[in-house]
Amino acid sequence: MFSIVQRLLADVGFRIRQLKMTSTSRLDALEMLVAEQQRVIDDLSDGLLRQQKELDRLTARLRASDDRIVELESGLPAPDNEKPPHW
C-alpha cells in the first residue's frame, strides 16, 4: 500500500506542476490526495483489525487444543520399560 501512496503523491505533484494550478486548485488537489490517503489508511486499519481478531480466535483454539492434549495424555497409563513379548 505504501507504493500506492507514493504513486498518488507523484501523480498529484505532476498534475500540479503541469497545469500551473491556482492556489485554490492546488488546495483542492491536496484535499483529494488527503482524502484518498485517509481511505487507504482506513482500509489498512480494517484489514489489520480483521487479522488480529482471526489471530486471537486461532490462539484461543490452539490453547484449547493444547489443554485437551494434556488432559488426554494424563489419562494414559505410564509407559513400561519392558520389552514386548515378541522380543
One Martini backbone bead per residue (centre of mass of N, CA, C, O) as a GRO file, in nm:
protein
   87
    1MET     BB    1   0.053   0.066  -0.014
    2PHE     BB    2   0.287   0.264  -0.025
    3SER     BB    3   0.303   0.280  -0.338
    4ILE     BB    4   0.032   0.415  -0.376
    5VAL     BB    5   0.101   0.678  -0.231
    6GLN     BB    6   0.339   0.753  -0.408
    7ARG     BB    7   0.178   0.768  -0.671
    8LEU     BB    8  -0.017   0.987  -0.577
    9LEU     BB    9   0.193   1.203  -0.521
   10ALA     BB   10   0.318   1.211  -0.802
   11ASP     BB   11   0.060   1.275  -0.958
   12VAL     BB   12  -0.015   1.539  -0.817
   13GLY     BB   13   0.251   1.685  -0.865
   14PHE     BB   14   0.238   1.674  -1.173
   15ARG     BB   15  -0.030   1.822  -1.210
   16ILE     BB   16   0.046   2.084  -1.075
   17ARG     BB   17   0.285   2.156  -1.261
   18GLN     BB   18   0.149   2.128  -1.544
   19LEU     BB   19  -0.113   2.330  -1.484
   20LYS     BB   20  -0.069   2.574  -1.312
   21MET     BB   21  -0.214   2.616  -1.054
   22THR     BB   22  -0.403   2.738  -0.841
   23SER     BB   23  -0.448   2.760  -0.514
   24THR     BB   24  -0.726   2.625  -0.515
   25SER     BB   25  -0.651   2.379  -0.691
   26ARG     BB   26  -0.426   2.276  -0.510
   27LEU     BB   27  -0.601   2.235  -0.262
   28ASP     BB   28  -0.793   2.031  -0.392
   29ALA     BB   29  -0.576   1.820  -0.459
   30LEU     BB   30  -0.483   1.779  -0.165
   31GLU     BB   31  -0.757   1.691  -0.054
   32MET     BB   32  -0.777   1.441  -0.231
   33LEU     BB   33  -0.525   1.304  -0.125
   34VAL     BB   34  -0.609   1.289   0.172
   35ALA     BB   35  -0.863   1.122   0.123
   36GLU     BB   36  -0.717   0.879   0.000
   37GLN     BB   37  -0.531   0.823   0.238
   38GLN     BB   38  -0.757   0.772   0.442
   39ARG     BB   39  -0.877   0.529   0.295
   40VAL     BB   40  -0.624   0.354   0.311
   41ILE     BB   41  -0.594   0.356   0.617
   42ASP     BB   42  -0.871   0.233   0.677
   43ASP     BB   43  -0.826  -0.031   0.523
   44LEU     BB   44  -0.579  -0.123   0.685
   45SER     BB   45  -0.715  -0.120   0.961
   46ASP     BB   46  -0.933  -0.328   0.898
   47GLY     BB   47  -0.739  -0.558   0.825
   48LEU     BB   48  -0.592  -0.567   1.096
   49LEU     BB   49  -0.838  -0.629   1.269
   50ARG     BB   50  -0.913  -0.898   1.135
   51GLN     BB   51  -0.641  -1.039   1.192
   52GLN     BB   52  -0.651  -1.015   1.502
   53LYS     BB   53  -0.909  -1.178   1.544
   54GLU     BB   54  -0.803  -1.437   1.412
   55LEU     BB   55  -0.561  -1.473   1.599
   56ASP     BB   56  -0.724  -1.495   1.861
   57ARG     BB   57  -0.894  -1.739   1.776
   58LEU     BB   58  -0.652  -1.934   1.717
   59THR     BB   59  -0.523  -1.917   1.996
   60ALA     BB   60  -0.761  -2.034   2.153
   61ARG     BB   61  -0.768  -2.307   2.003
   62LEU     BB   62  -0.480  -2.394   2.075
   63ARG     BB   63  -0.517  -2.394   2.380
   64ALA     BB   64  -0.746  -2.601   2.384
   65SER     BB   65  -0.581  -2.826   2.251
   66ASP     BB   66  -0.356  -2.841   2.458
   67ASP     BB   67  -0.538  -2.908   2.700
   68ARG     BB   68  -0.655  -3.170   2.579
   69ILE     BB   69  -0.389  -3.323   2.552
   70VAL     BB   70  -0.314  -3.320   2.848
   71GLU     BB   71  -0.566  -3.467   2.942
   72LEU     BB   72  -0.524  -3.729   2.776
   73GLU     BB   73  -0.233  -3.796   2.878
   74SER     BB   74  -0.312  -3.829   3.186
   75GLY     BB   75  -0.491  -4.103   3.117
   76LEU     BB   76  -0.246  -4.252   3.061
   77PRO     BB   77  -0.039  -4.490   3.084
   78ALA     BB   78   0.250  -4.574   3.183
   79PRO     BB   79   0.536  -4.653   3.054
   80ASP     BB   80   0.710  -4.929   2.979
   81ASN     BB   81   1.043  -5.092   2.988
   82GLU     BB   82   0.947  -5.331   2.855
   83LYS     BB   83   0.956  -5.582   2.650
   84PRO     BB   84   0.808  -5.725   2.425
   85PRO     BB   85   0.720  -6.056   2.371
   86HIS     BB   86   0.867  -6.076   2.075
   87TRP     BB   87   1.177  -6.045   2.190
   0.00000   0.00000   0.00000
